[in-house]
Amino acid sequence: MTSPPGGNDDDAAAKPGRLVCARCGTSAEAPQLTWTCSVEHGARRDFCGTCSRENLRAIEGRLDSDWW
């Protein structure tokens, strides 16, 4: 088994963390199937299921979340 440089084969490194919605601040254990992930200006932003549903057209139109 190989590891990335500076990494290790420890299972703790592979465990997912918590997600925090970039819009409303809701948090949940990762992964969440109803959440949406977006990369805006090089930064990853996660959005909860409620915020994702409320802004579906803007997401499909590829608008940055600042425009929602």
C-alpha positions in Angstrom: 0.0 0.0 0.0 1.4 3.4 -0.9 0.8 6.7 0.9 1.0 10.3 -0.4 4.2 12.1 0.5 4.1 13.1 4.2 1.1 10.8 4.7 0.7 7.5 6.5 -1.4 4.4 6.3 -3.3 5.1 9.5 -7.1 4.8 9.3 -7.6 8.0 11.3 -6.3 10.0 8.4 -9.0 8.7 6.1 -12.0 9.4 8.4 -14.3 12.2 7.2 -14.9 15.3 9.4 -17.8 17.6 10.0 -19.5 19.6 7.3 -20.6 23.2 7.9 -23.0 24.9 5.5 -21.4 28.0 4.0 -24.8 29.7 3.8 -26.7 29.0 7.1 -24.0 27.5 9.3 -25.7 24.1 9.9 -23.3 21.4 10.7 -23.4 17.6 10.2 -21.2 14.6 10.1 -19.7 14.0 6.7 -20.6 12.6 4.2 -24.2 13.8 3.7 -26.0 12.6 0.5 -28.2 15.7 0.3 -25.4 18.3 0.7 -23.8 20.1 -2.3 -20.1 20.9 -2.7 -18.9 23.9 -4.7 -15.5 25.2 -5.4 -15.5 29.0 -5.6 -12.4 31.1 -6.1 -10.3 28.0 -5.3 -12.0 27.3 -1.9 -14.4 24.4 -1.2 -17.8 25.4 0.1 -20.4 22.9 1.4 -24.2 23.7 1.4 -26.8 21.8 3.4 -29.8 20.1 1.7 -32.1 22.9 2.6 -29.9 25.7 1.2 -29.2 23.5 -1.9 -32.9 23.0 -2.6 -33.7 26.7 -2.1 -31.0 27.8 -4.5 -31.1 25.0 -7.1 -31.6 27.2 -10.1 -28.6 29.4 -9.1 -26.5 26.3 -8.6 -27.5 24.9 -12.0 -26.7 28.3 -13.6 -23.2 28.1 -12.0 -23.7 31.4 -10.1 -21.3 31.9 -7.2 -23.1 31.7 -3.9 -22.5 35.5 -3.4 -25.3 36.0 -6.0 -27.9 33.8 -4.2 
